Amino acid sequence: MKVITIAGTPSSGKTSVLLHTLNLFKAEGIKTAAVKFDALATQDHDLYQRRLGIPAIRGLSDYVCPDHYYVSNLEEVLAWGHEQGAALLVIETAGLCFRCAPHINGVPAVTVIDNLSGLGAPEKMGPALKLADVVAITKGDLVSQAEKEVFLHRVRQVNQTARAFHCNGLTGNGVLALKRMIDQWPEVPSLTGLKLRYSMPASVCSYCTGEIRVGRNFQTGNVVKIHVANQN
């Protein structure tokens, strides 16, 4: 089974791009399945089921860090994909803080970013963009050609090796390029023992275990303080 991970900024069009891409596989009779990880709520799995009629599930992290929840459940969703008889499993993550990246060594990684997020957005996305194999840039129809080119340049400054391309999440224009890339990617026999491309954030502080009060007296565990004096 082929497996790909998809990350991106909130509302950048991750699900829309995937819907159009998976529809191309459906037209060829190739069975696909989708998993959406999010924090508190998502109905994206319903979109995959209703529009494409493919197996789709969601995972909600609730009070747990969504990134830690995601990596803790990768073996389970891979086993589920095999149970569905899928030839391609897409694992879509939530649009979060981007301190880390959901991408895995040996598993093709796609990151979606939109032209409206600002010229500084590519740098702010950190390893989620820097370590991706493919970068899909959406909402190019809402900016000028010059703005598209400048934004693409900023993306390539952050990630010089990824294949970056423009696509339209509403119409599906451009997603054929992604589909052709997936056609060339290898199958992933197992995720056990593979390594994340970047470490998860350090956690285990008092807020991780349920503390909600603000103040030094309530902070224990792995706590890092800002150095205000050094910035004056």
Secondary structure by P-SEA (a helix, b strand, c coil): cbbbbbbbcccccaaaaaaaaaaaaaaacbbbbbbbbbccccaaaaaaaaccccbbbbbbbccccaaaaaaacaaaaaaaaaaacccbbbbbbcccccccccccccbbbbbbbbcccccccccccccccccccbbbbcccccccaaaaaaaaaaaaaaccccccccccccccccaaaaaaaaaabbbbcccccccccccccccccccccccccccccccccbbbbbbccccc
